[in-house]
Amino acid sequence: MASVFHGKIVHGQWYIVHGFMNKIIYSRFDKAKIAELPRVTFPGRIVTILSAGEAEKAVDFLLKSDILGFDTETRPCFTKGKRNKVALLQVSNREICFLFRLNSIGLAPAIVRLLETEGPLKVGLSWHDDIRSLHERGEFEPRGFIDLQDHMIELGIKDMSLAKLYANLFHQRISKREQLSNWEADVLTEKQKVYGATDAWACIQLYEEYVRLKESNDYFLEYVPEPEPAANPASSEEKKETEEKPKKKQTKRRKTFTKRKPKVKKEKEEAPKGEVKSEE
């Protein structure tokens, strides 16, 4: 693992040390900073696959590649306890991405062949979840896959979402605006196609950058502490109301005293001093 280095950052994501440029990566990447970064999209050709025959030709082409990026999309369901089946499988090499409409053609034999062939290196992110979703469409034995999460942790990175990983390693923004769109629509929009292709292609970019950094070791890890958990909004409001509520004045109860007459001590009557007259 690269050393943790604290110092002046130049050229955005690079340190200059002894005349050489070294990339800085962060253990956690601030989500708020992603919006400020330039957007990146898949630069190649996108092909939509709508039949088993088209799938055969696409798979034959893809299996000639040395590396493939994988991703899936599912139509969101907003009913508690329900989940839709995976609708789209995106598979990309460096130049072309194929979008397999699984809601139309299912898990066609050619797609099963692609998933089961050892052949090219297959890269996904949180791919175990995608495999589980694909198994709902049909049975297959996945081979040749690696999950980016298992490798990025070796660099000291803890934020594992695709958008944060790409922003961390390339200082570019992957838009997630189409994530909750209808992936079972009769015709996908151009924005949906670009979104799906970018996610699959980005897996290749991230893996190759990981390999480069591990081999060259020309990076520094900047440790970012875990953010403190946000306060409960309800308790904060209650606290605020309590602070703003005027305190009641406490009035001291006065003790009332009844004036009592002073006790007069009865004294025995005494004869006046002096001469005592005797009674006749």
C-alpha positions in Angstrom: 0.0 0.0 0.0 1.2 3.5 -0.7 2.3 5.8 2.0 0.0 8.3 3.5 1.3 11.8 2.6 0.2 15.2 3.8 1.3 18.2 1.9 0.5 20.7 -0.9 -1.7 19.4 -3.7 -1.0 20.7 -7.1 -2.8 20.1 -10.4 -6.0 19.0 -8.6 -5.3 15.3 -8.0 -1.5 15.2 -8.2 1.5 15.7 -5.9 4.8 16.7 -7.4 7.5 14.9 -5.4 11.2 15.1 -6.5 10.1 16.4 -9.9 7.7 13.4 -10.5 3.9 13.7 -10.5 2.1 11.3 -8.1 -1.6 10.8 -8.0 -3.4 11.4 -4.8 -6.4 9.2 -3.9 -8.7 9.5 -0.9 -9.9 6.8 1.5 -13.4 8.5 1.2 -14.5 10.9 -1.4 -16.9 13.8 -0.6 -20.1 13.3 -2.6 -20.7 17.1 -2.6 -17.6 17.6 -4.7 -18.6 15.2 -7.5 -21.1 17.8 -8.9 -18.2 20.2 -9.5 -16.3 17.7 -11.7 -16.5 17.5 -15.5 -18.8 14.8 -16.8 -17.5 11.7 -18.6 -19.5 9.4 -20.9 -18.7 6.4 -23.0 -16.9 7.6 -26.1 -17.6 4.5 -28.3 -20.4 2.9 -30.3 -23.5 1.6 -28.6 -25.6 -1.3 -30.0 -28.9 -2.5 -28.7 -29.6 -6.3 -28.9 -33.3 -7.2 -29.4 -33.2 -10.8 -30.6 -31.4 -14.2 -29.9 -29.8 -14.0 -33.4 -28.3 -10.5 -32.7 -27.1 -11.8 -29.4 -25.2 -14.7 -31.1 -23.3 -12.2 -33.3 -22.6 -9.8 -30.4 -21.2 -12.5 -28.2 -19.0 -13.9 -30.9 -17.5 -10.3 -31.2 -17.2 -9.7 -27.5 -15.4 -13.0 -26.8 -12.5 -11.8 -29.0 -11.7 -9.0 -26.6 -9.1 -9.2 -23.8 -11.2 -7.4 -21.2 -15.0 -6.7 -20.8 -16.9 -4.5 -18.5 -20.3 -5.7 -17.1 -23.3 -4.0 -15.5 -27.1 -4.5 -15.3 -30.1 -2.3 -14.9 -33.5 -3.1 -13.4 -36.8 -1.1 -13.6 -37.3 0.4 -10.1 -40.3 -0.8 -8.0 -41.7 1.5 -5.4 -43.9 -1.1 -3.8 -42.6 -2.5 -0.5 -41.5 -6.2 -0.7 -41.7 -6.3 -4.6 -38.8 -6.4 -7.1 -38.7 -6.4 -10.8 -36.5 -8.8 -12.8 -33.3 -7.5 -14.3 -34.2 -5.8 -17.6 -30.8 -4.9 -19.2 -27.3 -6.4 -19.4 -24.6 -4.1 -20.6 -21.3 -5.6 -21.8 -18.5 -3.3 -23.2 -15.0 -3.5 -24.4 -12.9 -0.4 -24.9 -14.6 0.7 -28.2 -18.2 -0.8 -28.3 -20.9 -1.6 -25.8 -23.8 -4.0 -26.4 -27.1 -3.5 -24.5 -28.9 -6.8 -24.2 -32.7 -6.2 -23.6 -33.3 -9.1 -21.2 -37.0 -8.1 -20.7 -37.5 -8.9 -24.4 -35.1 -11.8 -25.2 -34.6 -13.3 -21.7 -31.3 -15.1 -20.9 -30.7 -16.3 -24.5 -28.3 -19.2 -25.1 -25.6 -16.8 -26.4 -25.7 -14.7 -23.2 -25.3 -17.9 -21.1 -22.3 -18.8 -23.3 -20.8 -15.3 -22.6 -21.3 -15.6 -18.9 -19.9 -19.1 -18.7 -16.8 -18.7 -21.0 -13.5 -18.3 -19.1 -12.2 -16.3 -22.1 -11.7 -12.5 -21.6 -11.3 -11.0 -18.1 -14.8 -9.8 -17.0 -15.0 -6.9 -14.6 -18.0 -5.7 -12.6 -18.7 -3.6 -9.5 -20.7 -5.3 -6.7 -21.0 -8.1 -9.3 -22.3 -10.7 -6.9 -25.6 -8.7 -6.7 -25.8 -8.7 -10.5 -25.2 -12.4 -10.7 -28.0 -13.0 -8.2 -30.4 -10.9 -10.4 -29.3 -12.6 -13.6 -30.0 -16.0 -11.9 -33.7 -15.0 -11.6 -33.7 -15.0 -15.5 -32.1 -18.5 -15.8 -29.4 -20.9 -14.7 -25.8 -20.5 -15.6 -22.3 -21.0 -14.0 -20.4 -17.6 -14.0 -16.7 -17.8 -14.9 -13.9 -15.4 -15.4 -15.4 -12.5 -13.3 -13.7 -10.2 -10.9 -15.3 -7.6 -8.6 -13.7 -4.2 -8.4 -14.6 -3.9 -4.8 -12.3 -6.7 -3.9 -9.3 -4.8 -5.5 -10.0 -1.2 -4.6 -9.8 -2.0 -0.9 -6.2 -2.9 -1.5 -5.5 0.8 -2.4 -7.1 1.9 0.9 -10.3 3.1 -0.7 -13.5 2.7 1.4 -16.2 4.4 -0.7 -17.1 1.8 -3.3 -19.9 3.3 -5.4 -19.1 3.6 -9.1 -19.6 7.4 -9.1 -17.3 7.9 -6.1 -14.6 5.5 -7.4 -14.5 7.3 -10.8 -14.4 10.7 -9.2 -11.6 9.6 -6.9 -9.3 8.0 -9.5 -10.0 10.2 -12.5 -11.6 13.4 -11.1 -14.5 13.1 -13.5 -18.2 12.8 -12.9 -20.5 9.9 -14.0 -24.1 11.1 -14.0 -26.6 8.8 -12.2 -29.6 10.7 -13.3 -31.1 7.8 -15.4 -30.7 5.2 -12.7 -34.3 5.2 -11.7 -35.8 5.4 -15.2 -38.0 2.8 -16.9 -35.6 0.1 -18.1 -38.5 -1.9 -19.5 -39.7 0.8 -21.9 -40.4 -0.4 -25.5 -37.6 1.9 -26.7 -34.7 3.1 -24.6 -33.9 6.8 -24.8 -30.5 8.0 -25.9 -29.7 9.2 -22.4 -30.5 5.7 -21.0 -28.2 4.1 -23.6 -25.3 6.4 -22.8 -25.9 5.9 -19.1 -25.9 2.1 -19.4 -22.8 2.0 -21.7 -20.8 4.4 -19.5 -21.3 2.2 -16.4 -20.0 -0.9 -18.1 -17.1 0.8 -19.8 -16.1 2.6 -16.5 -15.4 -0.8 -14.9 -12.7 -1.4 -17.5 -11.2 2.1 -16.9 -11.2 1.6 -13.1 -9.6 -1.8 -13.3 -6.8 -0.8 -15.6 -6.1 2.3 -13.5 -6.0 0.0 -10.4 -3.4 -2.3 -12.1 -1.3 0.7 -13.2 -1.3 2.2 -9.6 -0.4 -1.2 -8.0 2.5 -1.7 -10.5 3.9 1.8 -10.5 3.1 2.7 -6.8 3.0 6.4 -7.9 0.1 7.4 -5.7 -0.5 8.6 -2.2 -3.4 7.8 0.0 -5.0 10.7 1.8 -6.9 9.4 4.8 -10.4 11.0 5.3 -12.1 10.2 8.6 -15.6 8.8 8.6 -18.2 11.5 8.8 -20.1 11.7 12.1 -23.7 10.3 11.9 -26.3 12.9 11.2 -28.4 14.0 14.2 -32.0 12.8 14.4 -34.1 15.6 12.9 -37.0 15.0 15.3 -34.8 15.2 18.4 -33.1 18.3 17.0 -36.4 20.0 16.5 -37.5 19.1 20.0 -34.3 20.4 21.4 -34.7 23.7 19.4 -38.3 24.1 20.6 -37.2 23.5 24.2 -34.4 26.1 23.9 -36.8 28.6 22.3 -39.6 28.0 24.8 -39.6 30.8 27.4 -38.9 29.6 30.9 -41.6 30.3 33.5 -40.6 32.6 36.2 -40.4 30.7 39.5 -42.1 32.8 42.2 -41.1 32.1 45.7 -43.9 31.6 48.0 -43.8 34.0 50.8 -44.3 32.6 54.3 -47.1 34.4 56.1 -46.6 35.0 59.8 -49.5 35.9 62.2 -48.5 38.4 64.8 -48.9 36.8 68.1 -49.4 38.8 71.2 -46.4 38.6 73.4 -47.0 36.3 76.4 -47.2 38.3 79.6 -45.7 36.6 82.4 -48.1 36.7 85.3 -46.3 37.7 88.4 -47.5 37.2 92.0 -48.9 40.3 93.6 -46.6 41.6 96.2 -47.3 44.2 98.8 -45.6 47.4 98.3 -42.5 47.9 100.1 -42.7 50.2 103.1 -45.0 50.4 106.0 -47.6 47.7 106.4 -50.8 48.9 108.0 -52.5 46.4 110.2 -56.2 46.0 110.1 -58.2 47.1 113.0 
